[in-house]
Amino acid sequence: MQKSDCRSIGKAFDDNWGLDDPTGKSHEEFTEIISQIELKIKNLIDRMK
């Protein structure tokens, strides 16, 4: 994936969170991936402050 300027943050954005695709996973695995996404979003928000 190519870096491009993100208008919202005003700089190049190319984060790849390396998350597994939850399709076909158990409920527990799906829930764990959701938790990982929530944590990564919170970290991203903190980095943007």
mmCIF file of the N, C-alpha and C atoms, coordinates in Angstrom:
data_MODEL
# 
_entry.id   MODEL 
# 
loop_
_atom_site.group_PDB 
_atom_site.id 
_atom_site.type_symbol 
_atom_site.label_atom_id 
_atom_site.label_alt_id 
_atom_site.label_comp_id 
_atom_site.label_asym_id 
_atom_site.label_entity_id 
_atom_site.label_seq_id 
_atom_site.pdbx_PDB_ins_code 
_atom_site.Cartn_x 
_atom_site.Cartn_y 
_atom_site.Cartn_z 
_atom_site.occupancy 
_atom_site.B_iso_or_equiv 
_atom_site.pdbx_formal_charge 
_atom_site.auth_seq_id 
_atom_site.auth_comp_id 
_atom_site.auth_asym_id 
_atom_site.auth_atom_id 
_atom_site.pdbx_PDB_model_num 
ATOM 1   N N  . MET A 1 1  ? 0.842   -1.174  0.000  1.00 0.00 ? 1  MET A N  1 
ATOM 2   C CA . MET A 1 1  ? 0.000   0.000   0.000  1.00 0.00 ? 1  MET A CA 1 
ATOM 3   C C  . MET A 1 1  ? 0.889   1.240   0.000  1.00 0.00 ? 1  MET A C  1 
ATOM 4   N N  . GLN A 1 2  ? 0.522   2.198   -0.765 1.00 0.00 ? 2  GLN A N  1 
ATOM 5   C CA . GLN A 1 2  ? 1.302   3.419   -0.909 1.00 0.00 ? 2  GLN A CA 1 
ATOM 6   C C  . GLN A 1 2  ? 0.885   4.447   0.137  1.00 0.00 ? 2  GLN A C  1 
ATOM 7   N N  . LYS A 1 3  ? 1.884   5.164   0.638  1.00 0.00 ? 3  LYS A N  1 
ATOM 8   C CA . LYS A 1 3  ? 1.586   6.251   1.569  1.00 0.00 ? 3  LYS A CA 1 
ATOM 9   C C  . LYS A 1 3  ? 0.918   7.379   0.802  1.00 0.00 ? 3  LYS A C  1 
ATOM 10  N N  . SER A 1 4  ? -0.055  8.007   1.412  1.00 0.00 ? 4  SER A N  1 
ATOM 11  C CA . SER A 1 4  ? -0.650  9.202   0.835  1.00 0.00 ? 4  SER A CA 1 
ATOM 12  C C  . SER A 1 4  ? -1.024  10.135  1.977  1.00 0.00 ? 4  SER A C  1 
ATOM 13  N N  . ASP A 1 5  ? -1.091  11.422  1.660  1.00 0.00 ? 5  ASP A N  1 
ATOM 14  C CA . ASP A 1 5  ? -1.437  12.386  2.693  1.00 0.00 ? 5  ASP A CA 1 
ATOM 15  C C  . ASP A 1 5  ? -2.895  12.216  3.098  1.00 0.00 ? 5  ASP A C  1 
ATOM 16  N N  . CYS A 1 6  ? -3.099  12.106  4.377  1.00 0.00 ? 6  CYS A N  1 
ATOM 17  C CA . CYS A 1 6  ? -4.442  12.005  4.932  1.00 0.00 ? 6  CYS A CA 1 
ATOM 18  C C  . CYS A 1 6  ? -4.871  13.412  5.331  1.00 0.00 ? 6  CYS A C  1 
ATOM 19  N N  . ARG A 1 7  ? -5.926  13.899  4.738  1.00 0.00 ? 7  ARG A N  1 
ATOM 20  C CA . ARG A 1 7  ? -6.377  15.269  5.028  1.00 0.00 ? 7  ARG A CA 1 
ATOM 21  C C  . ARG A 1 7  ? -6.728  15.462  6.494  1.00 0.00 ? 7  ARG A C  1 
ATOM 22  N N  . SER A 1 8  ? -7.223  14.407  7.130  1.00 0.00 ? 8  SER A N  1 
ATOM 23  C CA . SER A 1 8  ? -7.643  14.530  8.531  1.00 0.00 ? 8  SER A CA 1 
ATOM 24  C C  . SER A 1 8  ? -6.471  14.727  9.475  1.00 0.00 ? 8  SER A C  1 
ATOM 25  N N  . ILE A 1 9  ? -5.338  14.064  9.188  1.00 0.00 ? 9  ILE A N  1 
ATOM 26  C CA . ILE A 1 9  ? -4.182  14.191  10.071 1.00 0.00 ? 9  ILE A CA 1 
ATOM 27  C C  . ILE A 1 9  ? -3.109  15.101  9.502  1.00 0.00 ? 9  ILE A C  1 
ATOM 28  N N  . GLY A 1 10 ? -3.198  15.406  8.213  1.00 0.00 ? 10 GLY A N  1 
ATOM 29  C CA . GLY A 1 10 ? -2.266  16.341  7.607  1.00 0.00 ? 10 GLY A CA 1 
ATOM 30  C C  . GLY A 1 10 ? -0.876  15.790  7.341  1.00 0.00 ? 10 GLY A C  1 
ATOM 31  N N  . LYS A 1 11 ? -0.723  14.483  7.297  1.00 0.00 ? 11 LYS A N  1 
ATOM 32  C CA . LYS A 1 11 ? 0.571   13.881  6.980  1.00 0.00 ? 11 LYS A CA 1 
ATOM 33  C C  . LYS A 1 11 ? 0.333   12.490  6.402  1.00 0.00 ? 11 LYS A C  1 
ATOM 34  N N  . ALA A 1 12 ? 1.402   11.898  5.894  1.00 0.00 ? 12 ALA A N  1 
ATOM 35  C CA . ALA A 1 12 ? 1.271   10.559  5.321  1.00 0.00 ? 12 ALA A CA 1 
ATOM 36  C C  . ALA A 1 12 ? 0.816   9.573   6.390  1.00 0.00 ? 12 ALA A C  1 
ATOM 37  N N  . PHE A 1 13 ? -0.063  8.688   6.003  1.00 0.00 ? 13 PHE A N  1 
ATOM 38  C CA . PHE A 1 13 ? -0.612  7.700   6.930  1.00 0.00 ? 13 PHE A CA 1 
ATOM 39  C C  . PHE A 1 13 ? -0.532  6.335   6.277  1.00 0.00 ? 13 PHE A C  1 
ATOM 40  N N  . ASP A 1 14 ? 0.176   5.420   6.932  1.00 0.00 ? 14 ASP A N  1 
ATOM 41  C CA . ASP A 1 14 ? 0.305   4.080   6.353  1.00 0.00 ? 14 ASP A CA 1 
ATOM 42  C C  . ASP A 1 14 ? 0.309   2.991   7.417  1.00 0.00 ? 14 ASP A C  1 
ATOM 43  N N  . ASP A 1 15 ? -0.394  3.219   8.507  1.00 0.00 ? 15 ASP A N  1 
ATOM 44  C CA . ASP A 1 15 ? -0.440  2.208   9.563  1.00 0.00 ? 15 ASP A CA 1 
ATOM 45  C C  . ASP A 1 15 ? -1.065  0.915   9.043  1.00 0.00 ? 15 ASP A C  1 
ATOM 46  N N  . ASN A 1 16 ? -0.402  -0.180  9.310  1.00 0.00 ? 16 ASN A N  1 
ATOM 47  C CA . ASN A 1 16 ? -0.952  -1.504  9.046  1.00 0.00 ? 16 ASN A CA 1 
ATOM 48  C C  . ASN A 1 16 ? -0.992  -2.201  10.388 1.00 0.00 ? 16 ASN A C  1 
ATOM 49  N N  . TRP A 1 17 ? -2.175  -2.445  10.867 1.00 0.00 ? 17 TRP A N  1 
ATOM 50  C CA . TRP A 1 17 ? -2.317  -2.988  12.205 1.00 0.00 ? 17 TRP A CA 1 
ATOM 51  C C  . TRP A 1 17 ? -2.104  -4.491  12.264 1.00 0.00 ? 17 TRP A C  1 
ATOM 52  N N  . GLY A 1 18 ? -1.965  -5.152  11.142 1.00 0.00 ? 18 GLY A N  1 
ATOM 53  C CA . GLY A 1 18 ? -1.660  -6.579  11.118 1.00 0.00 ? 18 GLY A CA 1 
ATOM 54  C C  . GLY A 1 18 ? -2.690  -7.451  11.824 1.00 0.00 ? 18 GLY A C  1 
ATOM 55  N N  . LEU A 1 19 ? -3.948  -7.087  11.707 1.00 0.00 ? 19 LEU A N  1 
ATOM 56  C CA . LEU A 1 19 ? -5.009  -7.844  12.366 1.00 0.00 ? 19 LEU A CA 1 
ATOM 57  C C  . LEU A 1 19 ? -5.458  -9.011  11.498 1.00 0.00 ? 19 LEU A C  1 
ATOM 58  N N  . ASP A 1 20 ? -5.819  -10.106 12.155 1.00 0.00 ? 20 ASP A N  1 
ATOM 59  C CA . ASP A 1 20 ? -6.381  -11.248 11.441 1.00 0.00 ? 20 ASP A CA 1 
ATOM 60  C C  . ASP A 1 20 ? -7.794  -10.924 10.979 1.00 0.00 ? 20 ASP A C  1 
ATOM 61  N N  . ASP A 1 21 ? -8.182  -11.487 9.847  1.00 0.00 ? 21 ASP A N  1 
ATOM 62  C CA . ASP A 1 21 ? -9.557  -11.380 9.368  1.00 0.00 ? 21 ASP A CA 1 
ATOM 63  C C  . ASP A 1 21 ? -10.418 -12.283 10.247 1.00 0.00 ? 21 ASP A C  1 
ATOM 64  N N  . PRO A 1 22 ? -11.430 -11.729 10.917 1.00 0.00 ? 22 PRO A N  1 
ATOM 65  C CA . PRO A 1 22 ? -12.227 -12.539 11.836 1.00 0.00 ? 22 PRO A CA 1 
ATOM 66  C C  . PRO A 1 22 ? -13.266 -13.431 11.154 1.00 0.00 ? 22 PRO A C  1 
ATOM 67  N N  . THR A 1 23 ? -13.371 -13.346 9.832  1.00 0.00 ? 23 THR A N  1 
ATOM 68  C CA . THR A 1 23 ? -14.361 -14.146 9.121  1.00 0.00 ? 23 THR A CA 1 
ATOM 69  C C  . THR A 1 23 ? -14.178 -15.631 9.418  1.00 0.00 ? 23 THR A C  1 
ATOM 70  N N  . GLY A 1 24 ? -15.240 -16.267 9.852  1.00 0.00 ? 24 GLY A N  1 
ATOM 71  C CA . GLY A 1 24 ? -15.217 -17.698 10.115 1.00 0.00 ? 24 GLY A CA 1 
ATOM 72  C C  . GLY A 1 24 ? -14.597 -18.099 11.443 1.00 0.00 ? 24 GLY A C  1 
ATOM 73  N N  . LYS A 1 25 ? -14.174 -17.128 12.234 1.00 0.00 ? 25 LYS A N  1 
ATOM 74  C CA . LYS A 1 25 ? -13.565 -17.423 13.540 1.00 0.00 ? 25 LYS A CA 1 
ATOM 75  C C  . LYS A 1 25 ? -14.656 -17.627 14.588 1.00 0.00 ? 25 LYS A C  1 
ATOM 76  N N  . SER A 1 26 ? -14.261 -18.162 15.722 1.00 0.00 ? 26 SER A N  1 
ATOM 77  C CA . SER A 1 26 ? -15.208 -18.350 16.826 1.00 0.00 ? 26 SER A CA 1 
ATOM 78  C C  . SER A 1 26 ? -15.603 -16.990 17.405 1.00 0.00 ? 26 SER A C  1 
ATOM 79  N N  . HIS A 1 27 ? -16.665 -17.005 18.192 1.00 0.00 ? 27 HIS A N  1 
ATOM 80  C CA . HIS A 1 27 ? -17.119 -15.764 18.840 1.00 0.00 ? 27 HIS A CA 1 
ATOM 81  C C  . HIS A 1 27 ? -16.010 -15.169 19.708 1.00 0.00 ? 27 HIS A C  1 
ATOM 82  N N  . GLU A 1 28 ? -15.287 -16.016 20.432 1.00 0.00 ? 28 GLU A N  1 
ATOM 83  C CA . GLU A 1 28 ? -14.217 -15.540 21.309 1.00 0.00 ? 28 GLU A CA 1 
ATOM 84  C C  . GLU A 1 28 ? -13.098 -14.881 20.500 1.00 0.00 ? 28 GLU A C  1 
ATOM 85  N N  . GLU A 1 29 ? -12.709 -15.502 19.390 1.00 0.00 ? 29 GLU A N  1 
ATOM 86  C CA . GLU A 1 29 ? -11.651 -14.927 18.548 1.00 0.00 ? 29 GLU A CA 1 
ATOM 87  C C  . GLU A 1 29 ? -12.112 -13.609 17.934 1.00 0.00 ? 29 GLU A C  1 
ATOM 88  N N  . PHE A 1 30 ? -13.375 -13.564 17.492 1.00 0.00 ? 30 PHE A N  1 
ATOM 89  C CA . PHE A 1 30 ? -13.938 -12.346 16.914 1.00 0.00 ? 30 PHE A CA 1 
ATOM 90  C C  . PHE A 1 30 ? -13.922 -11.221 17.943 1.00 0.00 ? 30 PHE A C  1 
ATOM 91  N N  . THR A 1 31 ? -14.330 -11.536 19.168 1.00 0.00 ? 31 THR A N  1 
ATOM 92  C CA . THR A 1 31 ? -14.350 -10.550 20.250 1.00 0.00 ? 31 THR A CA 1 
ATOM 93  C C  . THR A 1 31 ? -12.942 -10.050 20.562 1.00 0.00 ? 31 THR A C  1 
ATOM 94  N N  . GLU A 1 32 ? -11.951 -10.927 20.532 1.00 0.00 ? 32 GLU A N  1 
ATOM 95  C CA . GLU A 1 32 ? -10.565 -10.527 20.789 1.00 0.00 ? 32 GLU A CA 1 
ATOM 96  C C  . GLU A 1 32 ? -10.072 -9.564  19.711 1.00 0.00 ? 32 GLU A C  1 
ATOM 97  N N  . ILE A 1 33 ? -10.425 -9.812  18.465 1.00 0.00 ? 33 ILE A N  1 
ATOM 98  C CA . ILE A 1 33 ? -10.009 -8.920  17.379 1.00 0.00 ? 33 ILE A CA 1 
ATOM 99  C C  . ILE A 1 33 ? -10.681 -7.558  17.535 1.00 0.00 ? 33 ILE A C  1 
ATOM 100 N N  . ILE A 1 34 ? -11.936 -7.541  17.946 1.00 0.00 ? 34 ILE A N  1 
ATOM 101 C CA . ILE A 1 34 ? -12.628 -6.274  18.211 1.00 0.00 ? 34 ILE A CA 1 
ATOM 102 C C  . ILE A 1 34 ? -11.892 -5.502  19.305 1.00 0.00 ? 34 ILE A C  1 
ATOM 103 N N  . SER A 1 35 ? -11.469 -6.184  20.350 1.00 0.00 ? 35 SER A N  1 
ATOM 104 C CA . SER A 1 35 ? -10.723 -5.536  21.439 1.00 0.00 ? 35 SER A CA 1 
ATOM 105 C C  . SER A 1 35 ? -9.408  -4.959  20.930 1.00 0.00 ? 35 SER A C  1 
ATOM 106 N N  . GLN A 1 36 ? -8.738  -5.687  20.049 1.00 0.00 ? 36 GLN A N  1 
ATOM 107 C CA . GLN A 1 36 ? -7.484  -5.200  19.469 1.00 0.00 ? 36 GLN A CA 1 
ATOM 108 C C  . GLN A 1 36 ? -7.727  -3.942  18.647 1.00 0.00 ? 36 GLN A C  1 
ATOM 109 N N  . ILE A 1 37 ? -8.814  -3.930  17.870 1.00 0.00 ? 37 ILE A N  1 
ATOM 110 C CA . ILE A 1 37 ? -9.156  -2.755  17.061 1.00 0.00 ? 37 ILE A CA 1 
ATOM 111 C C  . ILE A 1 37 ? -9.433  -1.560  17.963 1.00 0.00 ? 37 ILE A C  1 
ATOM 112 N N  . GLU A 1 38 ? -10.209 -1.764  19.017 1.00 0.00 ? 38 GLU A N  1 
ATOM 113 C CA . GLU A 1 38 ? -10.519 -0.670  19.947 1.00 0.00 ? 38 GLU A CA 1 
ATOM 114 C C  . GLU A 1 38 ? -9.248  -0.084  20.548 1.00 0.00 ? 38 GLU A C  1 
ATOM 115 N N  . LEU A 1 39 ? -8.322  -0.938  20.962 1.00 0.00 ? 39 LEU A N  1 
ATOM 116 C CA . LEU A 1 39 ? -7.070  -0.475  21.548 1.00 0.00 ? 39 LEU A CA 1 
ATOM 117 C C  . LEU A 1 39 ? -6.245  0.302   20.526 1.00 0.00 ? 39 LEU A C  1 
ATOM 118 N N  . LYS A 1 40 ? -6.184  -0.182  19.308 1.00 0.00 ? 40 LYS A N  1 
ATOM 119 C CA . LYS A 1 40 ? -5.402  0.493   18.276 1.00 0.00 ? 40 LYS A CA 1 
ATOM 120 C C  . LYS A 1 40 ? -6.010  1.845   17.914 1.00 0.00 ? 40 LYS A C  1 
ATOM 121 N N  . ILE A 1 41 ? -7.339  1.940   17.925 1.00 0.00 ? 41 ILE A N  1 
ATOM 122 C CA . ILE A 1 41 ? -7.999  3.220   17.670 1.00 0.00 ? 41 ILE A CA 1 
ATOM 123 C C  . ILE A 1 41 ? -7.680  4.205   18.792 1.00 0.00 ? 41 ILE A C  1 
ATOM 124 N N  . LYS A 1 42 ? -7.740  3.751   20.038 1.00 0.00 ? 42 LYS A N  1 
ATOM 125 C CA . LYS A 1 42 ? -7.404  4.627   21.170 1.00 0.00 ? 42 LYS A CA 1 
ATOM 126 C C  . LYS A 1 42 ? -5.959  5.106   21.072 1.00 0.00 ? 42 LYS A C  1 
ATOM 127 N N  . ASN A 1 43 ? -5.046  4.211   20.703 1.00 0.00 ? 43 ASN A N  1 
ATOM 128 C CA . ASN A 1 43 ? -3.638  4.597   20.547 1.00 0.00 ? 43 ASN A CA 1 
ATOM 129 C C  . ASN A 1 43 ? -3.464  5.594   19.412 1.00 0.00 ? 43 ASN A C  1 
ATOM 130 N N  . LEU A 1 44 ? -4.190  5.399   18.317 1.00 0.00 ? 44 LEU A N  1 
ATOM 131 C CA . LEU A 1 44 ? -4.117  6.327   17.190 1.00 0.00 ? 44 LEU A CA 1 
ATOM 132 C C  . LEU A 1 44 ? -4.609  7.708   17.603 1.00 0.00 ? 44 LEU A C  1 
ATOM 133 N N  . ILE A 1 45 ? -5.705  7.758   18.330 1.00 0.00 ? 45 ILE A N  1 
ATOM 134 C CA . ILE A 1 45 ? -6.237  9.039   18.806 1.00 0.00 ? 45 ILE A CA 1 
ATOM 135 C C  . ILE A 1 45 ? -5.214  9.736   19.694 1.00 0.00 ? 45 ILE A C  1 
ATOM 136 N N  . ASP A 1 46 ? -4.573  8.992   20.593 1.00 0.00 ? 46 ASP A N  1 
ATOM 137 C CA . ASP A 1 46 ? -3.549  9.577   21.463 1.00 0.00 ? 46 ASP A CA 1 
ATOM 138 C C  . ASP A 1 46 ? -2.383  10.128  20.648 1.00 0.00 ? 46 ASP A C  1 
ATOM 139 N N  . ARG A 1 47 ? -1.976  9.420   19.602 1.00 0.00 ? 47 ARG A N  1 
ATOM 140 C CA . ARG A 1 47 ? -0.860  9.879   18.757 1.00 0.00 ? 47 ARG A CA 1 
ATOM 141 C C  . ARG A 1 47 ? -1.220  11.135  17.980 1.00 0.00 ? 47 ARG A C  1 
ATOM 142 N N  . MET A 1 48 ? -2.511  11.328  17.699 1.00 0.00 ? 48 MET A N  1 
ATOM 143 C CA . MET A 1 48 ? -2.942  12.484  16.910 1.00 0.00 ? 48 MET A CA 1 
ATOM 144 C C  . MET A 1 48 ? -3.094  13.736  17.755 1.00 0.00 ? 48 MET A C  1 
ATOM 145 N N  . LYS A 1 49 ? -3.096  13.607  19.074 1.00 0.00 ? 49 LYS A N  1 
ATOM 146 C CA . LYS A 1 49 ? -3.287  14.771  19.959 1.00 0.00 ? 49 LYS A CA 1 
ATOM 147 C C  . LYS A 1 49 ? -2.076  15.667  19.931 1.00 0.00 ? 49 LYS A C  1 
# 
